[in-house]
Amino acid sequence: MDKDRHIELLQASGAKVDGLQAELQSIRDQEAALQAQRVTKLKELKEAREERFERMTAAIEDRVPKAQVARALGMDRTNLYKLLDGKDVEPDGLG
């Protein structure tokens, strides 16, 4: 193989590596953006659950039957009682 052919192969190889590194950086950037979105959504979810809990306990304090509260929230009464007892019933552990 002559010198020019080696140079062509080296340049092609270098371009391939550069391209793959650029793709990987793009993936890392996307992952970082998704992680930021995840953090934001988890914060919003926590706040929404706190609001749900406040409304749930207010309704119960105003003598709305717990079964009716559970139905309105679309949850099983067992989970309602667990929430009231302070036990974690949410799958992601955020209560």
N, CA, C and O atoms as CSV, one atom per row, in Angstrom:
chain,resi,resn,atom,element,x,y,z
A,1,MET,N,N,0.867,-1.172,0.000
A,1,MET,CA,C,0.000,0.000,0.000
A,1,MET,C,C,0.911,1.232,0.000
A,1,MET,O,O,1.921,1.281,0.702
A,2,ASP,N,N,0.531,2.202,-0.790
A,2,ASP,CA,C,1.374,3.390,-0.876
A,2,ASP,C,C,1.009,4.416,0.195
A,2,ASP,O,O,-0.007,4.293,0.880
A,3,LYS,N,N,1.842,5.407,0.316
A,3,LYS,CA,C,1.718,6.438,1.333
A,3,LYS,C,C,0.372,7.170,1.243
A,3,LYS,O,O,-0.261,7.408,2.271
A,4,ASP,N,N,-0.072,7.526,0.046
A,4,ASP,CA,C,-1.338,8.242,-0.133
A,4,ASP,C,C,-2.524,7.417,0.364
A,4,ASP,O,O,-3.449,7.958,0.969
A,5,ARG,N,N,-2.497,6.130,0.113
A,5,ARG,CA,C,-3.587,5.259,0.566
A,5,ARG,C,C,-3.605,5.193,2.093
A,5,ARG,O,O,-4.678,5.222,2.696
A,6,HIS,N,N,-2.451,5.106,2.717
A,6,HIS,CA,C,-2.380,5.116,4.180
A,6,HIS,C,C,-2.967,6.416,4.724
A,6,HIS,O,O,-3.724,6.393,5.695
A,7,ILE,N,N,-2.632,7.531,4.116
A,7,ILE,CA,C,-3.142,8.833,4.554
A,7,ILE,C,C,-4.669,8.867,4.428
A,7,ILE,O,O,-5.351,9.351,5.331
A,8,GLU,N,N,-5.203,8.361,3.326
A,8,GLU,CA,C,-6.661,8.318,3.142
A,8,GLU,C,C,-7.325,7.484,4.233
A,8,GLU,O,O,-8.328,7.900,4.812
A,9,LEU,N,N,-6.775,6.327,4.508
A,9,LEU,CA,C,-7.337,5.443,5.534
A,9,LEU,C,C,-7.242,6.075,6.923
A,9,LEU,O,O,-8.174,5.977,7.721
A,10,LEU,N,N,-6.120,6.717,7.204
A,10,LEU,CA,C,-5.963,7.400,8.486
A,10,LEU,C,C,-6.972,8.538,8.636
A,10,LEU,O,O,-7.572,8.699,9.699
A,11,GLN,N,N,-7.158,9.313,7.596
A,11,GLN,CA,C,-8.116,10.422,7.635
A,11,GLN,C,C,-9.543,9.897,7.811
A,11,GLN,O,O,-10.331,10.462,8.569
A,12,ALA,N,N,-9.863,8.823,7.111
A,12,ALA,CA,C,-11.199,8.236,7.230
A,12,ALA,C,C,-11.417,7.700,8.644
A,12,ALA,O,O,-12.489,7.870,9.225
A,13,SER,N,N,-10.399,7.057,9.183
A,13,SER,CA,C,-10.481,6.518,10.534
A,13,SER,C,C,-10.641,7.646,11.557
A,13,SER,O,O,-11.458,7.551,12.474
A,14,GLY,N,N,-9.857,8.711,11.392
A,14,GLY,CA,C,-9.960,9.857,12.290
A,14,GLY,C,C,-11.321,10.519,12.209
A,14,GLY,O,O,-11.885,10.918,13.229
A,15,ALA,N,N,-11.854,10.639,10.992
A,15,ALA,CA,C,-13.180,11.244,10.811
A,15,ALA,C,C,-14.258,10.392,11.474
A,15,ALA,O,O,-15.207,10.924,12.051
A,16,LYS,N,N,-14.111,9.068,11.392
A,16,LYS,CA,C,-15.086,8.162,12.008
A,16,LYS,C,C,-15.079,8.326,13.526
A,16,LYS,O,O,-16.133,8.403,14.158
A,17,VAL,N,N,-13.875,8.380,14.104
A,17,VAL,CA,C,-13.753,8.565,15.552
A,17,VAL,C,C,-14.349,9.912,15.964
A,17,VAL,O,O,-15.094,9.989,16.941
A,18,ASP,N,N,-14.027,10.960,15.230
A,18,ASP,CA,C,-14.569,12.293,15.531
A,18,ASP,C,C,-16.089,12.290,15.458
A,18,ASP,O,O,-16.758,12.877,16.309
A,19,GLY,N,N,-16.632,11.631,14.444
A,19,GLY,CA,C,-18.088,11.553,14.290
A,19,GLY,C,C,-18.742,10.833,15.456
A,19,GLY,O,O,-19.759,11.280,15.987
A,20,LEU,N,N,-18.145,9.709,15.851
A,20,LEU,CA,C,-18.693,8.954,16.982
A,20,LEU,C,C,-18.604,9.746,18.280
A,20,LEU,O,O,-19.526,9.709,19.095
A,21,GLN,N,N,-17.502,10.461,18.476
A,21,GLN,CA,C,-17.377,11.292,19.674
A,21,GLN,C,C,-18.421,12.400,19.689
A,21,GLN,O,O,-18.969,12.725,20.743
A,22,ALA,N,N,-18.695,12.976,18.537
A,22,ALA,CA,C,-19.721,14.018,18.447
A,22,ALA,C,C,-21.096,13.437,18.757
A,22,ALA,O,O,-21.894,14.068,19.449
A,23,GLU,N,N,-21.376,12.238,18.250
A,23,GLU,CA,C,-22.660,11.585,18.544
A,23,GLU,C,C,-22.789,11.288,20.033
A,23,GLU,O,O,-23.846,11.505,20.626
A,24,LEU,N,N,-21.714,10.792,20.632
A,24,LEU,CA,C,-21.752,10.506,22.067
A,24,LEU,C,C,-21.947,11.776,22.891
A,24,LEU,O,O,-22.665,11.759,23.891
A,25,GLN,N,N,-21.327,12.855,22.490
A,25,GLN,CA,C,-21.522,14.123,23.197
A,25,GLN,C,C,-22.966,14.579,23.078
A,25,GLN,O,O,-23.544,15.092,24.037
A,26,SER,N,N,-23.543,14.392,21.907
A,26,SER,CA,C,-24.946,14.747,21.710
A,26,SER,C,C,-25.841,13.919,22.635
A,26,SER,O,O,-26.792,14.436,23.221
A,27,ILE,N,N,-25.525,12.639,22.754
A,27,ILE,CA,C,-26.290,11.763,23.655
A,27,ILE,C,C,-26.131,12.225,25.100
A,27,ILE,O,O,-27.108,12.261,25.848
A,28,ARG,N,N,-24.913,12.579,25.500
A,28,ARG,CA,C,-24.693,13.071,26.873
A,28,ARG,C,C,-25.481,14.352,27.124
A,28,ARG,O,O,-26.046,14.541,28.200
A,29,ASP,N,N,-25.514,15.229,26.122
A,29,ASP,CA,C,-26.286,16.471,26.260
A,29,ASP,C,C,-27.770,16.176,26.425
A,29,ASP,O,O,-28.447,16.797,27.244
A,30,GLN,N,N,-28.274,15.221,25.636
A,30,GLN,CA,C,-29.682,14.834,25.730
A,30,GLN,C,C,-29.981,14.221,27.101
A,30,GLN,O,O,-31.012,14.506,27.710
A,31,GLU,N,N,-29.062,13.375,27.574
A,31,GLU,CA,C,-29.246,12.771,28.892
A,31,GLU,C,C,-29.294,13.831,29.983
A,31,GLU,O,O,-30.108,13.745,30.902
A,32,ALA,N,N,-28.426,14.826,29.883
A,32,ALA,CA,C,-28.410,15.904,30.881
A,32,ALA,C,C,-29.723,16.675,30.855
A,32,ALA,O,O,-30.267,17.028,31.902
A,33,ALA,N,N,-30.224,16.932,29.659
A,33,ALA,CA,C,-31.494,17.649,29.541
A,33,ALA,C,C,-32.637,16.811,30.116
A,33,ALA,O,O,-33.513,17.337,30.802
A,34,LEU,N,N,-32.623,15.514,29.835
A,34,LEU,CA,C,-33.659,14.628,30.377
A,34,LEU,C,C,-33.566,14.542,31.900
A,34,LEU,O,O,-34.589,14.513,32.584
A,35,GLN,N,N,-32.362,14.502,32.422
A,35,GLN,CA,C,-32.195,14.454,33.874
A,35,GLN,C,C,-32.734,15.730,34.512
A,35,GLN,O,O,-33.361,15.679,35.570
A,36,ALA,N,N,-32.496,16.858,33.882
A,36,ALA,CA,C,-33.025,18.124,34.401
A,36,ALA,C,C,-34.552,18.100,34.377
A,36,ALA,O,O,-35.197,18.561,35.318
A,37,GLN,N,N,-35.126,17.566,33.308
A,37,GLN,CA,C,-36.587,17.451,33.226
A,37,GLN,C,C,-37.109,16.516,34.308
A,37,GLN,O,O,-38.135,16.785,34.933
A,38,ARG,N,N,-36.395,15.418,34.523
A,38,ARG,CA,C,-36.804,14.442,35.535
A,38,ARG,C,C,-36.817,15.087,36.920
A,38,ARG,O,O,-37.761,14.900,37.687
A,39,VAL,N,N,-35.778,15.838,37.233
A,39,VAL,CA,C,-35.700,16.508,38.529
A,39,VAL,C,C,-36.871,17.479,38.691
A,39,VAL,O,O,-37.501,17.536,39.747
A,40,THR,N,N,-37.149,18.237,37.636
A,40,THR,CA,C,-38.261,19.196,37.679
A,40,THR,C,C,-39.586,18.476,37.883
A,40,THR,O,O,-40.400,18.884,38.712
A,41,LYS,N,N,-39.801,17.406,37.126
A,41,LYS,CA,C,-41.066,16.661,37.231
A,41,LYS,C,C,-41.213,15.994,38.588
A,41,LYS,O,O,-42.317,15.943,39.130
A,42,LEU,N,N,-40.125,15.483,39.145
A,42,LEU,CA,C,-40.205,14.875,40.475
A,42,LEU,C,C,-40.558,15.926,41.530
A,42,LEU,O,O,-41.301,15.641,42.468
A,43,LYS,N,N,-40.029,17.127,41.376
A,43,LYS,CA,C,-40.376,18.217,42.300
A,43,LYS,C,C,-41.853,18.570,42.162
A,43,LYS,O,O,-42.552,18.746,43.160
A,44,GLU,N,N,-42.323,18.672,40.922
A,44,GLU,CA,C,-43.739,18.970,40.687
A,44,GLU,C,C,-44.627,17.865,41.246
A,44,GLU,O,O,-45.683,18.138,41.818
A,45,LEU,N,N,-44.194,16.609,41.077
A,45,LEU,CA,C,-44.958,15.481,41.592
A,45,LEU,C,C,-45.041,15.526,43.109
A,45,LEU,O,O,-46.100,15.281,43.688
A,46,LYS,N,N,-43.927,15.839,43.747
A,46,LYS,CA,C,-43.923,15.945,45.212
A,46,LYS,C,C,-44.889,17.035,45.673
A,46,LYS,O,O,-45.645,16.841,46.625
A,47,GLU,N,N,-44.859,18.176,44.995
A,47,GLU,CA,C,-45.753,19.279,45.359
A,47,GLU,C,C,-47.211,18.899,45.125
A,47,GLU,O,O,-48.079,19.234,45.932
A,48,ALA,N,N,-47.482,18.201,44.027
A,48,ALA,CA,C,-48.855,17.784,43.733
A,48,ALA,C,C,-49.349,16.786,44.778
A,48,ALA,O,O,-50.511,16.827,45.184
A,49,ARG,N,N,-48.467,15.894,45.208
A,49,ARG,CA,C,-48.849,14.923,46.239
A,49,ARG,C,C,-49.093,15.610,47.575
A,49,ARG,O,O,-49.996,15.224,48.318
A,50,GLU,N,N,-48.294,16.626,47.883
A,50,GLU,CA,C,-48.521,17.376,49.119
A,50,GLU,C,C,-49.864,18.095,49.075
A,50,GLU,O,O,-50.599,18.123,50.062
A,51,GLU,N,N,-50.175,18.675,47.917
A,51,GLU,CA,C,-51.471,19.352,47.752
A,51,GLU,C,C,-52.617,18.351,47.870
A,51,GLU,O,O,-53.631,18.630,48.510
A,52,ARG,N,N,-52.448,17.172,47.241
A,52,ARG,CA,C,-53.474,16.133,47.331
A,52,ARG,C,C,-53.682,15.739,48.782
A,52,ARG,O,O,-54.819,15.590,49.230
A,53,PHE,N,N,-52.588,15.570,49.522
A,53,PHE,CA,C,-52.697,15.176,50.930
A,53,PHE,C,C,-53.420,16.236,51.743
A,53,PHE,O,O,-54.274,15.917,52.571
A,54,GLU,N,N,-53.079,17.499,51.508
A,54,GLU,CA,C,-53.750,18.583,52.232
A,54,GLU,C,C,-55.249,18.599,51.931
A,54,GLU,O,O,-56.064,18.749,52.841
A,55,ARG,N,N,-55.606,18.448,50.674
A,55,ARG,CA,C,-57.032,18.446,50.309
A,55,ARG,C,C,-57.745,17.217,50.859
A,55,ARG,O,O,-58.899,17.283,51.282
A,56,MET,N,N,-57.034,16.101,50.842
A,56,MET,CA,C,-57.607,14.865,51.354
A,56,MET,C,C,-57.890,14.990,52.855
A,56,MET,O,O,-58.979,14.650,53.316
A,57,THR,N,N,-56.913,15.477,53.605
A,57,THR,CA,C,-57.122,15.592,55.049
A,57,THR,C,C,-58.151,16.665,55.383
A,57,THR,O,O,-58.892,16.528,56.357
A,58,ALA,N,N,-58.206,17.732,54.588
A,58,ALA,CA,C,-59.216,18.769,54.823
A,58,ALA,C,C,-60.615,18.201,54.603
A,58,ALA,O,O,-61.533,18.483,55.372
A,59,ALA,N,N,-60.771,17.406,53.558
A,59,ALA,CA,C,-62.082,16.807,53.285
A,59,ALA,C,C,-62.482,15.869,54.415
A,59,ALA,O,O,-63.638,15.858,54.838
A,60,ILE,N,N,-61.531,15.085,54.902
A,60,ILE,CA,C,-61.832,14.144,55.988
A,60,ILE,C,C,-62.165,14.908,57.273
A,60,ILE,O,O,-63.065,14.515,58.015
A,61,GLU,N,N,-61.443,15.989,57.530
A,61,GLU,CA,C,-61.737,16.806,58.709
A,61,GLU,C,C,-63.131,17.426,58.614
A,61,GLU,O,O,-63.781,17.662,59.632
A,62,ASP,N,N,-63.585,17.687,57.388
A,62,ASP,CA,C,-64.930,18.227,57.187
A,62,ASP,C,C,-65.972,17.121,57.062
A,62,ASP,O,O,-67.078,17.345,56.571
A,63,ARG,N,N,-65.602,15.929,57.511
A,63,ARG,CA,C,-66.483,14.767,57.618
A,63,ARG,C,C,-66.937,14.179,56.278
A,63,ARG,O,O,-68.009,13.579,56.198
A,64,VAL,N,N,-66.132,14.347,55.233
A,64,VAL,CA,C,-66.395,13.617,53.991
A,64,VAL,C,C,-65.926,12.194,54.252
A,64,VAL,O,O,-64.797,11.991,54.698
A,65,PRO,N,N,-66.781,11.196,53.980
A,65,PRO,CA,C,-66.389,9.807,54.256
A,65,PRO,C,C,-65.106,9.412,53.515
A,65,PRO,O,O,-64.893,9.775,52.358
A,66,LYS,N,N,-64.274,8.669,54.213
A,66,LYS,CA,C,-62.995,8.270,53.638
A,66,LYS,C,C,-63.171,7.455,52.356
A,66,LYS,O,O,-62.374,7.573,51.425
A,67,ALA,N,N,-64.202,6.641,52.316
A,67,ALA,CA,C,-64.461,5.851,51.105
A,67,ALA,C,C,-64.741,6.775,49.920
A,67,ALA,O,O,-64.298,6.519,48.800
A,68,GLN,N,N,-65.470,7.836,50.179
A,68,GLN,CA,C,-65.782,8.798,49.115
A,68,GLN,C,C,-64.522,9.572,48.704
A,68,GLN,O,O,-64.320,9.844,47.520
A,69,VAL,N,N,-63.689,9.920,49.668
A,69,VAL,CA,C,-62.424,10.602,49.372
A,69,VAL,C,C,-61.555,9.701,48.495
A,69,VAL,O,O,-60.997,10.150,47.493
A,70,ALA,N,N,-61.445,8.439,48.874
A,70,ALA,CA,C,-60.628,7.489,48.110
A,70,ALA,C,C,-61.160,7.360,46.686
A,70,ALA,O,O,-60.386,7.357,45.728
A,71,ARG,N,N,-62.467,7.254,46.550
A,71,ARG,CA,C,-63.074,7.147,45.210
A,71,ARG,C,C,-62.788,8.385,44.380
A,71,ARG,O,O,-62.457,8.283,43.199
A,72,ALA,N,N,-62.915,9.557,44.997
A,72,ALA,CA,C,-62.678,10.810,44.269
A,72,ALA,C,C,-61.220,10.924,43.815
A,72,ALA,O,O,-60.930,11.525,42.780
A,73,LEU,N,N,-60.314,10.345,44.593
A,73,LEU,CA,C,-58.902,10.369,44.244
A,73,LEU,C,C,-58.513,9.237,43.295
A,73,LEU,O,O,-57.403,9.210,42.765
A,74,GLY,N,N,-59.438,8.310,43.090
A,74,GLY,CA,C,-59.147,7.180,42.213
A,74,GLY,C,C,-58.159,6.206,42.832
A,74,GLY,O,O,-57.349,5.603,42.128
A,75,MET,N,N,-58.226,6.056,44.134
A,75,MET,CA,C,-57.297,5.135,44.797
A,75,MET,C,C,-58.056,4.174,45.691
A,75,MET,O,O,-59.195,4.423,46.085
A,76,ASP,N,N,-57.411,3.103,45.991
A,76,ASP,CA,C,-57.954,2.099,46.895
A,76,ASP,C,C,-57.982,2.667,48.311
A,76,ASP,O,O,-57.098,3.431,48.699
A,77,ARG,N,N,-58.994,2.293,49.073
A,77,ARG,CA,C,-59.089,2.805,50.448
A,77,ARG,C,C,-57.889,2.393,51.289
A,77,ARG,O,O,-57.468,3.131,52.180
A,78,THR,N,N,-57.340,1.222,51.010
A,78,THR,CA,C,-56.158,0.773,51.743
A,78,THR,C,C,-55.018,1.768,51.562
A,78,THR,O,O,-54.322,2.103,52.521
A,79,ASN,N,N,-54.827,2.239,50.330
A,79,ASN,CA,C,-53.777,3.220,50.073
A,79,ASN,C,C,-54.085,4.550,50.756
A,79,ASN,O,O,-53.179,5.225,51.244
A,80,LEU,N,N,-55.346,4.920,50.789
A,80,LEU,CA,C,-55.734,6.145,51.493
A,80,LEU,C,C,-55.347,6.048,52.968
A,80,LEU,O,O,-54.769,6.978,53.531
A,81,TYR,N,N,-55.670,4.919,53.581
A,81,TYR,CA,C,-55.332,4.742,54.995
A,81,TYR,C,C,-53.818,4.742,55.197
A,81,TYR,O,O,-53.330,5.272,56.195
A,82,LYS,N,N,-53.071,4.154,54.264
A,82,LYS,CA,C,-51.610,4.165,54.365
A,82,LYS,C,C,-51.080,5.593,54.270
A,82,LYS,O,O,-50.178,5.976,55.015
A,83,LEU,N,N,-51.642,6.377,53.354
A,83,LEU,CA,C,-51.227,7.784,53.248
A,83,LEU,C,C,-51.515,8.529,54.542
A,83,LEU,O,O,-50.693,9.316,55.012
A,84,LEU,N,N,-52.677,8.280,55.110
A,84,LEU,CA,C,-53.047,8.948,56.355
A,84,LEU,C,C,-52.145,8.524,57.508
A,84,LEU,O,O,-51.888,9.301,58.427
A,85,ASP,N,N,-51.665,7.278,57.449
A,85,ASP,CA,C,-50.757,6.774,58.492
A,85,ASP,C,C,-49.308,7.186,58.222
A,85,ASP,O,O,-48.418,6.886,59.018
A,86,GLY,N,N,-49.070,7.869,57.107
A,86,GLY,CA,C,-47.721,8.330,56.782
A,86,GLY,C,C,-46.847,7.285,56.132
A,86,GLY,O,O,-45.626,7.429,56.093
A,87,LYS,N,N,-47.463,6.229,55.621
A,87,LYS,CA,C,-46.685,5.192,54.948
A,87,LYS,C,C,-46.582,5.515,53.471
A,87,LYS,O,O,-47.488,6.110,52.887
A,88,ASP,N,N,-45.478,5.120,52.877
A,88,ASP,CA,C,-45.219,5.357,51.457
A,88,ASP,C,C,-46.024,4.371,50.621
A,88,ASP,O,O,-45.856,3.158,50.750
A,89,VAL,N,N,-46.903,4.895,49.759
A,89,VAL,CA,C,-47.672,4.031,48.865
A,89,VAL,C,C,-47.393,4.321,47.403
A,89,VAL,O,O,-47.973,3.685,46.523
A,90,GLU,N,N,-46.520,5.268,47.135
A,90,GLU,CA,C,-46.211,5.645,45.752
A,90,GLU,C,C,-45.030,4.818,45.263
A,90,GLU,O,O,-44.101,4.561,46.028
A,91,PRO,N,N,-45.051,4.394,43.994
A,91,PRO,CA,C,-44.016,3.499,43.483
A,91,PRO,C,C,-42.615,4.096,43.417
A,91,PRO,O,O,-41.644,3.339,43.433
A,92,ASP,N,N,-42.467,5.405,43.343
A,92,ASP,CA,C,-41.138,5.991,43.210
A,92,ASP,C,C,-40.552,6.439,44.544
A,92,ASP,O,O,-39.468,7.020,44.594
A,93,GLY,N,N,-41.280,6.163,45.624
A,93,GLY,CA,C,-40.750,6.463,46.933
A,93,GLY,C,C,-40.857,7.917,47.352
A,93,GLY,O,O,-40.224,8.315,48.330
A,94,LEU,N,N,-41.635,8.720,46.646
A,94,LEU,CA,C,-41.763,10.131,47.011
A,94,LEU,C,C,-42.968,10.394,47.901
A,94,LEU,O,O,-43.235,11.537,48.272
A,95,GLY,N,N,-43.691,9.343,48.239
A,95,GLY,CA,C,-44.814,9.503,49.166
A,95,GLY,C,C,-45.879,10.230,48.548
A,95,GLY,O,O,-46.912,10.465,49.175
